[in-house]
């Protein structure tokens, strides 16, 4: 099995069944690398960079991205449970498809250049986040919290189990579908019959 070393760069490498669980990687750069069925569970990624990479069927649950960058990277069919994405560095451009992102914390970031499709955000928390114009296709937001989040022009028409307070979030021109949109009335103290 290939060894990943700190302070190194890796380019155009396909990693298969790589196990970096419970390790710390510092200042490692990956450029155009693919990770298949690999584990980064509990891995601490300090000042690392992933540029034009792909994670396919990987487990990154409870990984820590400390001032790391994710640039033009794809996550597909992967577990990303319990990650605090607020620790990520200033750049995040990514695509997430069919990923479990339950219990994640998203704070103080701009996700205008992120694409999500068929993901689960159960019990996740978005705070001081910019998600304007994001299209949420086939999402489960059960127990998800939104606080001071810009959801202007966001599209929730194909998503379910969402609840957000219209007084503490920006919902200008956001799109919702019935019957799910009824949940938006829950914080207004009114009774529907």
Secondary structure, DSSP 8 states (H G I E B T S, - for coil): -----TT-EEES-EEES-B-TT-EEES-EEES-EEES-B-TT-EEES-EEES-EEES-B-TT-EEES-EEEEEEEES-B-TT-BGGGS-S-EEEEEES-B-TT-EEES-B-TTEEEES-B-TT-EEES-B-TT-BEES-B-TT-EEES-B-TT-B-TT-BS----TTTSB-TT-B--TTGGGGGGGGGT----
